[in-house]
Amino acid sequence: MNLNGYVERLREQLLVASGTGDDDILDIAKRLTASLDSATRVVLLEALSAAADEITRELAPGRVEIRLRGGEPEFVVESPPSEEEFSEMGARVASPVEDPAETEDGGTARLNLRLPETLKRRIEDAAGVEGVSLNTWLVRAASVAVEASGGRRSATGGDRYTGWIR
């Protein structure tokens, strides 16, 4: 996305607005618009970043990122896996046990998880359809995702996993 056109339009609008005054005001406006170029770009990037964050919250588990390439923003959109992709992923792994938490030797651990409200409602609906608690549904989904990844650990060797659960 090229910001030059937006910055130039703002500069033109400021010059038009200052054109109603005398030559001194027009001269000041020209000097101000030249110095506002970088500030305008920063404000535009902040607005684009805020928009990408808002879209990501609504799109979860997909996401939208803004990356700078050569000083210009570029949108990167990662869609959530389709129903077919998710079903295929689940078919490649063994069926999870009825309650995976009951088979672990180390007991249970507590985790605070923040979800977009729309995603939380969808998970609650899915758990209700299966007749299980929200916790049990999330444990099963996490187990399927970990099994699908082959239990790979992150490059740092920690027990962190990345990806989307649907």
N, C-alpha and C positions, 0 to 999 in steps of 0.2 A: 504494500500500500504506500503510495507516494504522498507525503504530506505537503510537498511544495505547493500544489494547487490550493490547498486549504489555507496555508500561511499567506499566499499571495492574495487570495480573496479577502482575507481579514485586513491586510495592508491596504488594499484598494478601498474597502469600506471605511477605514479610518481616514484615508485621504479625502474621500468624498464628503465625509462628515466635517472635516476641517476646512473644506473648500468654501464653506459659507462665510468664513472669516477673511481677514486681510492677509497679505503676503507673509507677514511675520508668523501668523498662526499656521499657515500652510508649510512654511519652512520648518517650524518646530515639529509638526506632525510627521514630516518626512524623516527627520532625524530620529524621532521616537519609534516609528515603525521599523526602521532599520535595526534598532537595538532590541526590539521585541521579538525578533525572529526566533532565537533560541528559547526564550520564555514561552512563546506560543507553542513551539514543538513539544516542550515538556508538559504543558497543560493538556495538549491533545493526546499525548501518550498516556497521561494519567487517566483521562476520560476513557480511552480505549481499553486500558487495563481494568478499570472499574466495570466497564461493560462486559468484558470477557469473564470477569469473576461472577457477575450476575447471571450471565448465560450459563456458565458452568454449574452454578447452583441449581438452575432449572433443568439442565441437561443430564445431571448425574444419573448414572455413573459415567457418562461421557464427559468430555471437557474441552474447553477452548483456552488456548494459550496465546500470548503475544510474544513474539521473539523479534529482536532487532537484528537486521541484516544490512550492513552498510549504512547504518544510521536510520533506516526506514523500518517501520513495523511490519511484521508478517504474521498472519493468523495461522495457527495450527489447530485443527479440529480433530479430536479423537472421539469417534462414535463408540457407544457401548456395543458389546457383542450382540448380534441379532439373536432372535430366538433359536434359529437353526444352528448358529455357531455355538451357542451356549449348550444346546441339546447334544451336539456332536462332542463337545468337550466333556460333558457328563457321561456320555456313552463310552468314552475311552478310559474312564476310571472305574474302579470297583465301586459298587454301591456302598454308600456310607452305612455304618452300623446304626441301629435304631437311635441310640443316644450316645454319640462319641464321647461325651464328657464322662460317662460312666465307665468307659474302658481304659481311660488314662490312669497310669499309676501315680502320677504326681498330684492328684486332687484337681481343684479348679482354681482359676485365677480371675480376678475382676478386671474389666476393661471399660473405660469410658469411651463411648463412640458417638461422634457427632455426625448426624445425617441430615441431608435436606429433608424438610417436612414431607415433600411429595414422595421421596424414596422411602421414608419410614412408613408412610401409609401403604405403599405398594408391598413392602415386606410384611407388614401386618396382615394385609389381605392374603398374600401367598401362604403365610403361616396358618391363617384361619381356614383356607381351602384344604390344607393338609391335616388340619386338626391338631396342630402342635403349637407350643408356645413360641413366642418371638425369639427367645433365647435359643431354643432347640433348633429352630429354623436357621438362625445365623450360624450356630455351631456346625450344622450339617453343610451349609453353603461354604463355610470356611474350610471344612474338611475336604470337600470336593475340589475346591480351588487348589489347596495344598497338594493333594494327590495328583491333580492334573499337571501341576508344575514339576512333579517328580520330587517334591520336597527340597528343591534347590534352595540354597542359602544365598544371601546377597554377597557381593564381591568382598565385603568387609568381614565376612564370616559370621555375622550376627544372625539372629533368628527373625529377620525382617523379610516380608514378602511384599511384592508389588503386583498390581494388576486389579482387575475388576471382578466383583462377584455379582452375579445377577440371579 
